[in-house]
Amino acid sequence: MELSFLLFKQMISMMLMILMGIILVKCKVIKKEDSRVIAAITLYVVNPCLVISSLQIEFTKERFNGLILALTVAVLAHIVYIFVTYFICRLTKYNEIERASMIYSNGGNLIVPLVFALLGETKVFYCCAFIMVQTVLFWTHLVRMIGGSDRANIKKIITNPNMIAIVVGIVLFIFKIRLPEILGVTVSNIGAIVGPLTMLMLGMIMAEANLKETFLSVHNWFVCLMRLVILPFLIIVLVRLSTVAEHFSFAKDVIMIVILAVCAPVAVTVTQMADLFQNHEKQAGAINVMSVMLSIVSMPLMLALYQSFI
Protein backbone atom coordinates (compact mmCIF):
# COMPACT_ATOMS: atom_id res chain seq x y z
CA MET A 1 0.00 0.00 0.00
CA GLU A 2 2.84 2.39 0.82
CA LEU A 3 4.46 1.90 -2.58
CA SER A 4 1.14 2.27 -4.36
CA PHE A 5 0.47 5.55 -2.57
CA LEU A 6 3.95 6.91 -3.38
CA LEU A 7 3.54 5.87 -6.98
CA PHE A 8 0.12 7.54 -7.18
CA LYS A 9 1.52 10.83 -5.85
CA GLN A 10 4.43 10.71 -8.29
CA MET A 11 2.09 10.09 -11.23
CA ILE A 12 -0.17 12.99 -10.24
CA SER A 13 2.89 15.24 -10.00
CA MET A 14 4.02 14.15 -13.48
CA MET A 15 0.60 14.80 -14.96
CA LEU A 16 0.51 18.32 -13.44
CA MET A 17 3.91 19.07 -15.02
CA ILE A 18 2.62 17.83 -18.38
CA LEU A 19 -0.45 20.04 -17.94
CA MET A 20 1.79 23.06 -17.35
CA GLY A 21 3.54 22.42 -20.67
CA ILE A 22 0.19 22.15 -22.44
CA ILE A 23 -1.03 25.42 -20.89
CA LEU A 24 2.14 27.28 -21.89
CA VAL A 25 1.61 26.33 -25.54
CA LYS A 26 -2.16 26.85 -25.49
CA CYS A 27 -1.69 30.34 -24.02
CA LYS A 28 0.94 31.04 -26.72
CA VAL A 29 3.63 31.83 -24.15
CA ILE A 30 5.89 29.43 -26.06
CA LYS A 31 5.61 27.45 -29.29
CA LYS A 32 5.32 23.71 -29.62
CA GLU A 33 8.52 23.72 -31.72
CA ASP A 34 10.45 25.04 -28.70
CA SER A 35 10.22 21.54 -27.25
CA ARG A 36 13.12 20.53 -29.51
CA VAL A 37 15.44 22.86 -27.61
CA ILE A 38 14.42 21.24 -24.31
CA ALA A 39 14.81 17.78 -25.84
CA ALA A 40 18.37 18.59 -26.93
CA ILE A 41 19.33 20.06 -23.54
CA THR A 42 17.93 17.03 -21.72
CA LEU A 43 19.54 14.42 -23.93
CA TYR A 44 22.97 16.02 -24.20
CA VAL A 45 23.41 17.73 -20.81
CA VAL A 46 20.91 16.71 -18.14
CA ASN A 47 20.94 12.93 -18.72
CA PRO A 48 24.77 12.64 -18.63
CA CYS A 49 24.84 14.58 -15.36
CA LEU A 50 22.20 12.24 -13.91
CA VAL A 51 24.29 9.15 -14.74
CA ILE A 52 27.50 10.54 -13.23
CA SER A 53 25.74 11.86 -10.13
CA SER A 54 24.01 8.52 -9.51
CA LEU A 55 27.38 6.73 -9.43
CA GLN A 56 28.91 9.06 -6.84
CA ILE A 57 28.46 6.60 -4.00
CA GLU A 58 30.76 4.64 -1.65
CA PHE A 59 32.15 1.47 -3.19
CA THR A 60 31.42 -1.82 -1.37
CA LYS A 61 31.56 -5.44 -2.54
CA GLU A 62 27.83 -5.96 -1.96
CA ARG A 63 26.94 -2.84 -3.93
CA PHE A 64 29.21 -3.90 -6.75
CA ASN A 65 27.66 -7.39 -6.85
CA GLY A 66 24.20 -5.85 -6.68
CA LEU A 67 25.07 -3.54 -9.55
CA ILE A 68 26.26 -6.48 -11.65
CA LEU A 69 23.04 -8.36 -10.88
CA ALA A 70 20.90 -5.33 -11.77
CA LEU A 71 22.89 -4.84 -14.99
CA THR A 72 22.44 -8.50 -15.91
CA VAL A 73 18.68 -8.46 -15.37
CA ALA A 74 18.33 -5.14 -17.21
CA VAL A 75 20.33 -6.39 -20.20
CA LEU A 76 18.39 -9.66 -20.42
CA ALA A 77 15.07 -7.81 -20.10
CA HIS A 78 15.93 -5.54 -23.00
CA ILE A 79 17.12 -8.46 -25.13
CA VAL A 80 13.78 -10.19 -24.53
CA TYR A 81 11.87 -6.99 -25.30
CA ILE A 82 13.78 -6.32 -28.51
CA PHE A 83 13.32 -9.84 -29.89
CA VAL A 84 9.66 -10.19 -28.88
CA THR A 85 8.68 -6.82 -30.36
CA TYR A 86 10.70 -7.55 -33.50
CA PHE A 87 8.55 -10.57 -34.30
CA ILE A 88 5.35 -8.74 -33.31
CA CYS A 89 6.12 -5.87 -35.68
CA ARG A 90 7.15 -8.25 -38.47
CA LEU A 91 3.74 -9.91 -38.24
CA THR A 92 1.73 -6.68 -37.84
CA LYS A 93 1.72 -3.08 -39.10
CA TYR A 94 3.19 -1.43 -36.01
CA ASN A 95 5.77 1.26 -36.82
CA GLU A 96 9.14 2.10 -35.25
CA ILE A 97 7.69 4.55 -32.75
CA GLU A 98 5.17 1.99 -31.52
CA ARG A 99 7.85 -0.69 -31.22
CA ALA A 100 10.20 1.69 -29.37
CA SER A 101 7.36 2.54 -26.99
CA MET A 102 6.92 -1.15 -26.18
CA ILE A 103 10.64 -1.65 -25.52
CA TYR A 104 11.78 1.43 -23.61
CA SER A 105 10.42 2.51 -20.23
CA ASN A 106 10.77 5.62 -18.10
CA GLY A 107 13.17 3.81 -15.77
CA GLY A 108 14.99 6.97 -14.68
CA ASN A 109 12.68 9.95 -14.30
CA LEU A 110 9.97 8.01 -12.50
CA ILE A 111 11.81 5.21 -10.72
CA VAL A 112 14.63 7.24 -9.14
CA PRO A 113 12.34 9.43 -6.99
CA LEU A 114 10.10 6.47 -6.21
CA VAL A 115 12.98 4.28 -5.01
CA PHE A 116 14.42 7.21 -3.05
CA ALA A 117 11.11 7.71 -1.21
CA LEU A 118 10.45 4.03 -0.54
CA LEU A 119 13.86 2.41 0.01
CA GLY A 120 16.18 5.32 0.75
CA GLU A 121 19.00 7.14 -1.03
CA THR A 122 21.46 4.22 -1.01
CA LYS A 123 19.08 2.05 -3.07
CA VAL A 124 18.88 4.67 -5.83
CA PHE A 125 22.36 3.47 -6.78
CA TYR A 126 20.86 0.31 -8.32
CA CYS A 127 18.69 2.41 -10.62
CA CYS A 128 21.95 3.36 -12.34
CA ALA A 129 22.22 -0.12 -13.83
CA PHE A 130 18.97 0.24 -15.71
CA ILE A 131 19.77 3.83 -16.70
CA MET A 132 23.17 2.77 -18.05
CA VAL A 133 21.76 -0.10 -20.11
CA GLN A 134 19.07 2.13 -21.57
CA THR A 135 21.52 4.94 -22.28
CA VAL A 136 23.66 2.58 -24.37
CA LEU A 137 20.61 1.31 -26.24
CA PHE A 138 19.13 4.80 -26.64
CA TRP A 139 22.19 5.91 -28.61
CA THR A 140 22.57 2.72 -30.62
CA HIS A 141 19.37 0.73 -31.10
CA LEU A 142 16.82 3.52 -30.55
CA VAL A 143 18.64 6.08 -32.71
CA ARG A 144 18.86 3.51 -35.49
CA MET A 145 15.14 2.68 -35.21
CA ILE A 146 13.80 6.23 -35.06
CA GLY A 147 16.48 8.22 -36.88
CA GLY A 148 17.32 5.69 -39.58
CA SER A 149 20.43 3.59 -40.17
CA ASP A 150 22.41 6.64 -41.32
CA ARG A 151 21.86 8.26 -37.93
CA ALA A 152 23.63 5.49 -36.01
CA ASN A 153 27.16 6.74 -36.77
CA ILE A 154 29.68 4.81 -34.65
CA LYS A 155 31.91 7.83 -34.10
CA LYS A 156 28.96 9.93 -32.91
CA ILE A 157 27.82 7.14 -30.59
CA ILE A 158 31.25 6.74 -28.97
CA THR A 159 31.73 10.50 -28.54
CA ASN A 160 28.17 11.09 -27.36
CA PRO A 161 28.04 12.83 -23.92
CA ASN A 162 25.75 10.10 -22.59
CA MET A 163 28.18 7.32 -23.50
CA ILE A 164 31.10 9.29 -22.09
CA ALA A 165 29.13 9.87 -18.87
CA ILE A 166 28.65 6.11 -18.42
CA VAL A 167 32.37 5.39 -18.74
CA VAL A 168 33.34 8.30 -16.46
CA GLY A 169 30.74 7.33 -13.85
CA ILE A 170 31.84 3.69 -13.70
CA VAL A 171 35.53 4.64 -13.43
CA LEU A 172 34.80 7.10 -10.62
CA PHE A 173 32.75 4.47 -8.76
CA ILE A 174 35.20 1.59 -9.08
CA PHE A 175 38.25 3.68 -8.15
CA LYS A 176 36.39 5.47 -5.35
CA ILE A 177 36.98 8.92 -6.83
CA ARG A 178 34.77 11.80 -5.70
CA LEU A 179 34.18 14.86 -7.81
CA PRO A 180 35.34 18.18 -6.30
CA GLU A 181 32.54 19.58 -4.12
CA ILE A 182 31.54 22.46 -6.40
CA LEU A 183 31.58 20.26 -9.51
CA GLY A 184 29.71 17.48 -7.71
CA VAL A 185 26.95 19.83 -6.56
CA THR A 186 26.67 21.29 -10.07
CA VAL A 187 26.37 17.88 -11.73
CA SER A 188 23.86 16.71 -9.11
CA ASN A 189 21.68 19.81 -9.45
CA ILE A 190 21.59 19.60 -13.24
CA GLY A 191 20.73 15.88 -13.16
CA ALA A 192 17.94 16.54 -10.65
CA ILE A 193 15.90 18.62 -13.13
CA VAL A 194 15.48 15.78 -15.62
CA GLY A 195 11.95 14.91 -14.42
CA PRO A 196 10.31 18.38 -14.53
CA LEU A 197 12.13 19.34 -17.73
CA THR A 198 11.07 16.28 -19.68
CA MET A 199 7.48 16.43 -18.42
CA LEU A 200 7.17 20.07 -19.54
CA MET A 201 8.56 19.09 -22.94
CA LEU A 202 6.05 16.26 -23.20
CA GLY A 203 3.22 18.65 -22.38
CA MET A 204 4.40 21.05 -25.10
CA ILE A 205 4.29 18.24 -27.66
CA MET A 206 0.90 17.04 -26.39
CA ALA A 207 -0.63 20.53 -26.69
CA GLU A 208 -1.57 19.76 -30.29
CA ALA A 209 -2.51 16.12 -29.72
CA ASN A 210 -6.06 14.79 -29.72
CA LEU A 211 -6.50 12.85 -26.45
CA LYS A 212 -9.86 11.46 -27.54
CA GLU A 213 -8.26 10.06 -30.68
CA THR A 214 -5.34 8.76 -28.59
CA PHE A 215 -7.58 6.67 -26.31
CA LEU A 216 -9.72 5.43 -29.20
CA SER A 217 -6.71 3.98 -31.02
CA VAL A 218 -6.49 0.18 -30.83
CA HIS A 219 -2.80 0.43 -31.69
CA ASN A 220 -2.13 2.69 -28.71
CA TRP A 221 -3.97 0.34 -26.35
CA PHE A 222 -1.99 -2.66 -27.58
CA VAL A 223 1.32 -0.77 -27.24
CA CYS A 224 0.46 0.24 -23.66
CA LEU A 225 -0.70 -3.27 -22.79
CA MET A 226 2.60 -4.68 -24.02
CA ARG A 227 4.68 -1.99 -22.27
CA LEU A 228 2.85 -2.03 -18.92
CA VAL A 229 1.62 -5.59 -18.47
CA ILE A 230 2.58 -8.35 -20.91
CA LEU A 231 6.33 -7.75 -21.27
CA PRO A 232 6.90 -6.98 -17.53
CA PHE A 233 4.94 -10.13 -16.64
CA LEU A 234 7.21 -12.13 -18.94
CA ILE A 235 10.30 -10.79 -17.12
CA ILE A 236 8.80 -11.60 -13.70
CA VAL A 237 8.15 -15.18 -14.84
CA LEU A 238 11.73 -15.52 -16.14
CA VAL A 239 13.14 -14.18 -12.85
CA ARG A 240 11.01 -16.67 -10.92
CA LEU A 241 12.16 -19.56 -13.09
CA SER A 242 15.81 -18.56 -12.64
CA THR A 243 15.52 -18.69 -8.80
CA VAL A 244 18.30 -16.06 -8.66
CA ALA A 245 16.52 -14.19 -5.84
CA GLU A 246 17.00 -17.22 -3.60
CA HIS A 247 20.80 -17.25 -3.89
CA PHE A 248 21.73 -13.75 -2.67
CA SER A 249 20.40 -11.86 0.36
CA PHE A 250 20.28 -8.57 -1.56
CA ALA A 251 18.84 -10.01 -4.79
CA LYS A 252 15.12 -9.57 -4.10
CA ASP A 253 15.34 -5.81 -3.46
CA VAL A 254 17.77 -5.24 -6.32
CA ILE A 255 15.60 -7.12 -8.80
CA MET A 256 12.50 -5.37 -7.48
CA ILE A 257 14.04 -2.04 -8.49
CA VAL A 258 14.67 -3.39 -12.00
CA ILE A 259 11.10 -4.73 -12.15
CA LEU A 260 9.79 -1.28 -11.20
CA ALA A 261 11.81 0.11 -14.09
CA VAL A 262 10.66 -2.43 -16.69
CA CYS A 263 6.97 -1.93 -15.87
CA ALA A 264 7.19 1.89 -15.93
CA PRO A 265 5.46 4.02 -18.60
CA VAL A 266 7.04 4.66 -21.99
CA ALA A 267 10.44 6.38 -21.86
CA VAL A 268 10.25 10.12 -22.44
CA THR A 269 13.43 9.68 -24.51
CA VAL A 270 11.33 7.97 -27.19
CA THR A 271 9.32 11.17 -27.54
CA GLN A 272 12.47 13.29 -27.39
CA MET A 273 14.11 11.27 -30.16
CA ALA A 274 10.93 11.34 -32.23
CA ASP A 275 10.82 15.11 -31.78
CA LEU A 276 14.48 15.59 -32.73
CA PHE A 277 14.19 13.37 -35.83
CA GLN A 278 10.61 14.53 -36.64
CA ASN A 279 9.33 10.96 -36.79
CA HIS A 280 5.70 10.60 -35.60
CA GLU A 281 6.42 12.88 -32.60
CA LYS A 282 2.72 13.55 -31.89
CA GLN A 283 1.98 9.82 -31.78
CA ALA A 284 5.00 9.22 -29.54
CA GLY A 285 3.84 11.92 -27.12
CA ALA A 286 0.27 10.61 -27.14
CA ILE A 287 1.34 7.03 -26.34
CA ASN A 288 3.63 8.34 -23.61
CA VAL A 289 0.88 10.27 -21.82
CA MET A 290 -1.56 7.39 -22.22
CA SER A 291 0.95 4.99 -20.69
CA VAL A 292 1.55 7.36 -17.76
CA MET A 293 -2.19 7.50 -17.02
CA LEU A 294 -2.65 3.74 -17.23
CA SER A 295 0.48 3.00 -15.18
CA ILE A 296 -1.15 4.52 -12.09
CA VAL A 297 -3.04 1.20 -11.91
CA SER A 298 -0.69 -1.19 -13.71
CA MET A 299 2.56 -0.52 -11.79
CA PRO A 300 1.22 -1.32 -8.30
CA LEU A 301 -0.40 -4.46 -9.71
CA MET A 302 2.82 -5.65 -11.34
CA LEU A 303 4.80 -4.95 -8.18
CA ALA A 304 2.27 -6.92 -6.11
CA LEU A 305 2.60 -9.75 -8.61
CA TYR A 306 6.39 -9.71 -8.27
CA GLN A 307 6.22 -9.75 -4.48
CA SER A 308 3.82 -12.69 -4.51
CA PHE A 309 5.90 -14.66 -7.05
CA ILE A 310 9.41 -14.03 -5.73
Protein Blocks (a to p, Z undefined) as FASTA:
>chain_A
ZZmmmmmmmmmmmmmmmmmmmmmmmnomacfklmmmmmmmmmmmmmmmmmmmmmmccddf
klmmmmmmmmmmmmmmmmmmmmmmmmmmmmmccdfklmmmmmpccfklmmmmmmmmmnoj
klmmmmmmmmmmmmmmmmmmmmmmmnojklmgfklmmmpmklmmmmmmmmmmmnopacdf
klmmmmmmmmmmmmmmmmmmmmmmmmmpcfklmmmpmklmmmmmmmmmmmmmmmmmmmmm
nommmmpfklmmmmmmmmmmmmmccdfklmmmmmmnopoklmmmmmmmmmmmmmmmmmmm
mmmmmmmmZZ
